[in-house]
Amino acid sequence: MKGTSISNIQVQIAKGWRPNNYLTNMSMAFFQEEGDFVAPSIFPICPVALSSSYYYTFSKADLARDNVQRKPAFGKVQPALMGQTDNTYKCEVDQVIVGIDQIDALNYQRSNAPGVADPRRAKVRFVTEQLKLHLDLIFAQNFFKPTAWQNVWTGVAANPSGKQFLKFNDANFDPVNFFDARIKEIKQNGRRKPNRLALGVDAFNALKNHPDIVERVKYTGSTANPAIVTPQALAAILQIEQVKVLESTYNAGGIGQEDMQFVCATDGALLCYATDNPSIDEPSAGYIFTWDMLGNGQYIAIDQYEGEKGTHAEFIEGLMATDMKKTCDDLAIYFDQCV
């Protein structure tokens, strides 16, 4: 505040100013940037009214077969088959709770400390962040590993054969032609051109610095705006709608320990087709089913309640019920050990 003389401070106090114990315009809060969260950016969120139920899967073979026949004179052709099967989802409920000491919170309330000093506001954000991070960890476990998909390619240091490729950081790796072939493969088998490429941090860095990729952008820059390979530039080069770098991080250590890791394998990659929103007439490699427990259109439920009498405590609770489901193997390829 302006002026530090005793008389000046007395004037400010007379006007209603109260000294705060802590700075209220900054804090060291390591909340993750919103854009770093992974799960909803790859596969669509599908809200469901029931915690478990069914969904239809129509036969790709029947839909893609030419069932039209020449009509015989005075007769008719046999009805075409359009097969369907039922699949299930089951959203399991996960929970996180954090406490607030009401006596300790009085200091913040009486000092009129705004923003980060408000323990309830901070802990609501903490709970929300925890649930989003948990969603990312489930995504990594269910989707971003070689055992999750039938079609898996593996990077090797030399002499690739079968479903192998030279690692992304090898100058002899041909990224454009390689991904052209994989895009064609998914289009042929799944009837959709893949629109999303999820890259672990090291996999993205290897592609970003690959001479073939750099060569395609190096003449597009200037002194003021040097040419750099961004995810958007890489998407344009590979002709994929979205390239997502999986930068979400978490602490793998226990209480009192710190072991910061990336949520998703840094040397992995996933090429897939996914709808932007749930659809009844579009396939998708995966879905994130979320049970809307409160019926308000939100898949994260936040509640606040008092503790036992005499504890002078209250609690912030977060609930989330999800089921991450692989819905079509033909629409995805996982790349393992890319670097």
C-alpha positions as CSV (number, residue, x, y, z in Angstrom):
1,M,0.0,0.0,0.0
2,K,1.1,3.6,-0.5
3,G,2.8,5.3,2.4
4,T,4.4,3.5,5.3
5,S,4.5,6.2,8.0
6,I,2.6,5.5,11.2
7,S,0.2,8.4,10.6
8,N,-0.6,7.1,7.1
9,I,-1.2,3.6,8.4
10,Q,-3.5,5.0,11.1
11,V,-5.5,6.9,8.5
12,Q,-5.9,3.7,6.4
13,I,-7.0,1.8,9.5
14,A,-9.6,4.5,10.3
15,K,-11.0,4.0,6.8
16,G,-11.5,0.3,7.4
17,W,-8.2,-1.2,6.3
18,R,-7.2,-4.4,8.1
19,P,-3.8,-6.0,8.0
20,N,-3.8,-9.5,6.5
21,N,-1.6,-12.3,7.6
22,Y,-0.8,-13.5,4.1
23,L,-0.4,-11.9,0.7
24,T,-3.7,-12.2,-1.1
25,N,-2.6,-11.3,-4.7
26,M,-0.3,-14.3,-5.2
27,S,0.4,-17.8,-4.0
28,M,2.5,-20.8,-5.0
29,A,-0.4,-23.0,-6.2
30,F,0.7,-25.7,-8.6
31,F,-2.7,-26.2,-10.2
32,Q,-2.3,-27.7,-13.7
33,E,-3.0,-25.6,-16.7
34,E,-6.5,-26.4,-18.1
35,G,-5.2,-27.3,-21.5
36,D,-2.8,-29.9,-20.2
37,F,-5.6,-32.3,-19.1
38,V,-5.8,-35.2,-21.5
39,A,-8.9,-37.4,-21.3
40,P,-11.7,-35.2,-22.7
41,S,-9.5,-33.8,-25.5
42,I,-9.2,-37.3,-27.1
43,F,-12.4,-39.2,-26.7
44,P,-15.8,-37.6,-26.2
45,I,-17.7,-37.4,-22.9
46,C,-20.9,-39.3,-23.1
47,P,-23.3,-38.4,-20.3
48,V,-25.6,-41.2,-19.2
49,A,-28.7,-41.3,-17.0
50,L,-28.1,-44.7,-15.6
51,S,-24.9,-45.9,-13.9
52,S,-24.9,-49.1,-16.1
53,S,-26.8,-50.0,-19.2
54,Y,-26.4,-51.0,-22.9
55,Y,-25.5,-49.5,-26.2
56,Y,-25.9,-50.8,-29.7
57,T,-23.0,-51.8,-32.0
58,F,-24.1,-52.3,-35.6
59,S,-22.3,-54.8,-37.8
60,K,-19.6,-53.1,-39.9
61,A,-19.5,-56.1,-42.2
62,D,-23.2,-55.8,-43.0
63,L,-23.1,-52.0,-43.5
64,A,-20.1,-52.1,-45.8
65,R,-21.3,-55.1,-47.9
66,D,-23.0,-54.5,-51.3
67,N,-26.4,-56.1,-50.5
68,V,-28.1,-54.8,-53.6
69,Q,-29.0,-57.5,-56.1
70,R,-30.7,-57.7,-59.5
71,K,-34.4,-58.1,-59.1
72,P,-35.6,-61.3,-60.8
73,A,-38.6,-61.1,-63.2
74,F,-41.8,-61.4,-61.3
75,G,-39.9,-62.0,-58.1
76,K,-38.0,-60.3,-55.3
77,V,-34.5,-60.4,-53.7
78,Q,-33.9,-61.8,-50.3
79,P,-34.0,-59.1,-47.5
80,A,-30.5,-57.8,-46.6
81,L,-29.1,-58.4,-43.2
82,M,-28.3,-55.6,-40.8
83,G,-26.8,-57.2,-37.8
84,Q,-26.4,-55.5,-34.4
85,T,-25.1,-56.5,-31.0
86,D,-25.4,-55.1,-27.5
87,N,-22.5,-53.9,-25.4
88,T,-22.5,-52.6,-21.9
89,Y,-20.9,-49.8,-19.8
90,K,-20.7,-49.5,-16.0
91,C,-19.8,-46.2,-14.4
92,E,-18.1,-46.8,-11.0
93,V,-18.2,-44.0,-8.5
94,D,-14.9,-42.4,-7.3
95,Q,-14.7,-39.9,-4.4
96,V,-12.3,-37.4,-2.9
97,I,-12.8,-35.4,0.4
98,V,-10.8,-32.6,1.9
99,G,-11.4,-30.9,5.2
100,I,-11.6,-27.3,6.4
101,D,-10.8,-26.2,9.9
102,Q,-13.6,-23.6,10.6
103,I,-11.7,-22.0,13.5
104,D,-8.6,-21.5,11.4
105,A,-10.8,-20.1,8.6
106,L,-12.0,-17.3,10.8
107,N,-8.7,-15.5,10.3
108,Y,-9.3,-15.3,6.6
109,Q,-13.0,-14.3,7.0
110,R,-12.3,-11.5,9.4
111,S,-9.4,-10.1,7.5
112,N,-11.5,-9.8,4.4
113,A,-8.8,-11.6,2.5
114,P,-10.0,-12.3,-1.1
115,G,-9.1,-14.8,-3.7
116,V,-6.5,-17.5,-3.0
117,A,-6.8,-17.0,0.8
118,D,-10.4,-18.2,0.8
119,P,-10.0,-21.8,2.1
120,R,-13.3,-23.0,0.7
121,R,-12.7,-21.6,-2.8
122,A,-9.2,-23.1,-2.8
123,K,-10.3,-26.5,-1.7
124,V,-13.2,-26.7,-4.1
125,R,-10.6,-26.1,-6.9
126,F,-8.4,-28.7,-5.3
127,V,-11.2,-31.3,-5.4
128,T,-12.0,-30.4,-9.0
129,E,-8.4,-30.7,-10.0
130,Q,-8.1,-34.1,-8.2
131,L,-11.0,-35.5,-10.2
132,K,-9.7,-34.2,-13.5
133,L,-6.3,-35.7,-12.8
134,H,-7.9,-39.0,-11.8
135,L,-9.7,-39.0,-15.1
136,D,-6.4,-38.5,-16.9
137,L,-4.9,-41.4,-15.0
138,I,-7.8,-43.7,-16.0
139,F,-7.4,-42.6,-19.6
140,A,-3.7,-43.6,-19.5
141,Q,-4.5,-47.0,-18.0
142,N,-7.4,-47.7,-20.4
143,F,-6.2,-46.2,-23.7
144,F,-2.6,-45.1,-23.8
145,K,-0.7,-48.4,-23.6
146,P,0.1,-51.2,-26.1
147,T,-2.1,-53.8,-24.4
148,A,-5.2,-51.6,-24.8
149,W,-5.5,-52.0,-28.6
150,Q,-5.3,-54.9,-31.1
151,N,-3.4,-52.9,-33.7
152,V,0.0,-52.0,-32.2
153,W,3.2,-50.9,-34.0
154,T,6.6,-50.9,-32.2
155,G,9.6,-48.6,-32.8
156,V,13.0,-50.2,-33.4
157,A,16.5,-48.9,-33.8
158,A,17.2,-50.7,-37.1
159,N,15.8,-53.1,-39.7
160,P,12.0,-52.8,-39.1
161,S,9.8,-55.6,-40.3
162,G,6.1,-56.4,-39.9
163,K,4.5,-54.0,-37.5
164,Q,7.7,-52.2,-36.7
165,F,9.0,-48.8,-37.6
166,L,12.2,-46.8,-37.2
167,K,12.0,-44.7,-34.1
168,F,10.8,-41.1,-34.5
169,N,14.2,-39.7,-33.6
170,D,16.0,-41.6,-36.4
171,A,16.8,-39.4,-39.3
172,N,15.9,-42.2,-41.7
173,F,12.4,-42.5,-40.4
174,D,9.9,-41.1,-42.9
175,P,7.2,-39.5,-40.8
176,V,4.9,-38.3,-43.6
177,N,4.8,-41.5,-45.6
178,F,4.6,-43.6,-42.5
179,F,1.5,-41.8,-41.2
180,D,0.0,-41.6,-44.6
181,A,0.1,-45.4,-44.7
182,R,-1.4,-45.7,-41.2
183,I,-4.2,-43.2,-42.0
184,K,-5.0,-45.2,-45.1
185,E,-5.1,-48.4,-43.0
186,I,-7.6,-47.0,-40.5
187,K,-9.7,-45.5,-43.3
188,Q,-9.8,-48.9,-45.1
189,N,-10.6,-51.0,-42.1
190,G,-12.7,-48.6,-40.0
191,R,-14.3,-46.5,-42.8
192,R,-13.2,-43.3,-41.1
193,K,-10.1,-41.2,-41.6
194,P,-8.4,-40.8,-38.3
195,N,-8.7,-37.3,-36.9
196,R,-6.6,-37.3,-33.7
197,L,-3.0,-38.0,-33.0
198,A,-2.1,-38.1,-29.3
199,L,1.6,-37.9,-28.6
200,G,3.7,-38.5,-25.5
201,V,6.0,-35.6,-24.8
202,D,9.2,-37.3,-26.1
203,A,7.4,-38.7,-29.1
204,F,6.2,-35.1,-30.0
205,N,9.7,-33.6,-29.4
206,A,11.2,-36.3,-31.7
207,L,8.7,-35.5,-34.5
208,K,9.1,-31.7,-34.0
209,N,12.8,-31.9,-34.5
210,H,12.8,-34.5,-37.3
211,P,14.6,-33.1,-40.3
212,D,11.8,-34.1,-42.7
213,I,9.3,-32.1,-40.6
214,V,11.6,-29.1,-40.0
215,E,12.3,-29.0,-43.8
216,R,8.6,-28.5,-44.5
217,V,8.3,-25.4,-42.2
218,K,11.7,-23.7,-42.3
219,Y,10.8,-21.3,-45.1
220,T,7.6,-20.2,-43.5
221,G,9.2,-18.0,-40.8
222,S,10.8,-14.6,-40.5
223,T,13.1,-12.9,-38.1
224,A,10.1,-11.6,-36.1
225,N,8.2,-14.8,-36.3
226,P,10.6,-17.8,-36.7
227,A,9.3,-21.0,-38.1
228,I,8.6,-23.5,-35.4
229,V,6.9,-26.9,-35.4
230,T,3.8,-26.5,-33.2
231,P,1.2,-29.2,-32.7
232,Q,-1.0,-27.3,-35.2
233,A,1.8,-27.2,-37.8
234,L,2.4,-30.9,-37.3
235,A,-1.3,-31.6,-37.7
236,A,-1.3,-29.7,-41.0
237,I,1.7,-31.6,-42.3
238,L,0.3,-35.0,-41.4
239,Q,-3.2,-34.0,-42.5
240,I,-4.8,-34.8,-39.2
241,E,-7.4,-32.5,-37.6
242,Q,-5.8,-32.5,-34.1
243,V,-2.4,-33.3,-32.6
244,K,-2.5,-33.4,-28.8
245,V,0.7,-33.4,-26.8
246,L,0.0,-35.3,-23.6
247,E,1.6,-33.1,-21.0
248,S,-0.5,-33.8,-17.9
249,T,1.6,-34.6,-14.8
250,Y,1.1,-36.1,-11.4
251,N,2.9,-37.1,-8.2
252,A,3.5,-40.8,-8.2
253,G,4.9,-40.7,-4.6
254,G,3.1,-41.4,-1.4
255,I,2.3,-39.1,1.5
256,G,5.3,-36.9,2.3
257,Q,7.0,-38.0,-1.0
258,E,7.4,-36.3,-4.3
259,D,7.9,-38.2,-7.6
260,M,6.7,-36.1,-10.5
261,Q,5.8,-38.1,-13.6
262,F,3.9,-37.6,-16.8
263,V,0.5,-39.3,-16.7
264,C,0.9,-40.8,-20.2
265,A,3.9,-42.7,-21.5
266,T,6.2,-40.1,-23.0
267,D,7.4,-42.5,-25.8
268,G,3.9,-43.5,-26.9
269,A,1.4,-42.3,-29.6
270,L,-2.2,-43.0,-30.5
271,L,-3.7,-42.4,-33.9
272,C,-7.5,-42.7,-33.9
273,Y,-10.9,-41.5,-35.1
274,A,-13.2,-40.1,-32.5
275,T,-16.3,-38.0,-32.7
276,D,-16.4,-34.6,-31.1
277,N,-19.7,-35.4,-29.4
278,P,-21.7,-38.6,-28.8
279,S,-23.5,-39.7,-31.9
280,I,-26.0,-42.4,-32.8
281,D,-24.8,-42.6,-36.4
282,E,-21.0,-42.2,-36.1
283,P,-18.5,-44.7,-34.8
284,S,-15.7,-43.8,-32.4
285,A,-12.6,-45.6,-31.2
286,G,-13.5,-44.9,-27.6
287,Y,-16.0,-43.1,-25.3
288,I,-15.8,-41.7,-21.8
289,F,-19.2,-42.7,-20.3
290,T,-20.0,-40.4,-17.3
291,W,-23.0,-40.9,-15.0
292,D,-24.7,-37.6,-14.2
293,M,-25.6,-38.4,-10.6
294,L,-27.2,-35.0,-9.8
295,G,-29.0,-34.7,-13.1
296,N,-27.6,-31.2,-13.8
297,G,-25.5,-32.0,-16.8
298,Q,-22.2,-32.1,-15.0
299,Y,-20.1,-35.3,-14.6
300,I,-18.3,-33.9,-11.6
301,A,-20.4,-33.5,-8.4
302,I,-19.2,-31.2,-5.6
303,D,-20.8,-31.2,-2.2
304,Q,-20.1,-29.4,1.1
305,Y,-21.2,-30.7,4.6
306,E,-20.5,-30.1,8.3
307,G,-18.4,-32.4,10.4
308,E,-19.3,-33.9,13.7
309,K,-20.4,-31.6,16.5
310,G,-17.4,-30.2,18.4
311,T,-14.9,-30.7,15.6
312,H,-15.5,-27.3,14.1
313,A,-14.8,-28.8,10.8
314,E,-16.5,-29.0,7.4
315,F,-15.7,-31.0,4.3
316,I,-15.7,-30.6,0.6
317,E,-16.6,-33.7,-1.3
318,G,-16.1,-34.6,-5.0
319,L,-17.8,-37.4,-6.8
320,M,-17.3,-38.7,-10.3
321,A,-18.7,-41.9,-12.0
322,T,-17.1,-42.9,-15.3
323,D,-16.4,-45.9,-17.5
324,M,-13.8,-45.4,-20.3
325,K,-14.7,-47.8,-23.0
326,K,-12.8,-48.9,-26.1
327,T,-15.6,-49.1,-28.6
328,C,-13.8,-49.9,-31.9
329,D,-10.3,-51.4,-32.5
330,D,-10.5,-50.8,-36.2
331,L,-10.4,-47.0,-35.6
332,A,-7.1,-46.8,-33.7
333,I,-3.4,-47.7,-33.9
334,Y,-1.1,-47.5,-30.9
335,F,2.6,-46.8,-31.4
336,D,4.9,-48.1,-28.7
337,Q,8.5,-47.1,-28.0
338,C,8.5,-44.3,-30.5
339,V,11.8,-42.9,-29.2
